[in-house]
Amino acid sequence: MFTSFIDLLYGLDSKQKIKRPPRRPHRKIEYKFDQKLFEYLKNENTN
């Protein structure tokens, strides 16, 4: 019972990961924004 529950949990998790598309069109925009935010924070810390 317990092991089957764990298998069910992990199975669900892996299925969700597979369902998710590997690339999303707005992914690059998010990355660019994160980079800008990171650079901004880096500059703020040095000042």
LOFIRO-110913 format. One record per residue (C-alpha): residue number from 1; x, y, z. Coordinates in steps of 0.5 Angstrom, whole numbers, m for minus. Layout:
REM LOFIRO-110913
  num     c1     c2     c3
  NUM      X      Y      Z
...
***
This chain:
REM LOFIRO-110913
  num     c1     c2     c3
    1      0      0      0
    2      5      5      2
    3     10      3     m4
    4      4      4     m9
    5      3     11     m6
    6     10     13     m7
    7     10     10    m14
    8      3     14    m15
    9      6     20    m13
   10     13     20    m17
   11      9     17    m23
   12      4     23    m22
   13     10     28    m22
   14     14     25    m27
   15      8     25    m32
   16      7     33    m30
   17     14     34    m32
   18     13     30    m39
   19      7     34    m40
   20     10     41    m39
   21     13     43    m46
   22     21     44    m46
   23     21     51    m49
   24     16     57    m48
   25     16     63    m52
   26     16     68    m46
   27     22     64    m43
   28     27     68    m46
   29     24     74    m44
   30     24     72    m37
   31     31     70    m37
   32     33     77    m40
   33     29     80    m35
   34     32     76    m29
   35     39     78    m32
   36     37     85    m32
   37     35     85    m25
   38     41     81    m23
   39     46     86    m26
   40     41     92    m23
   41     42     88    m16
   42     49     87    m17
   43     50     95    m18
   44     46     96    m12
   45     51     92     m8
   46     57     95    m10
   47     55    102     m9
***
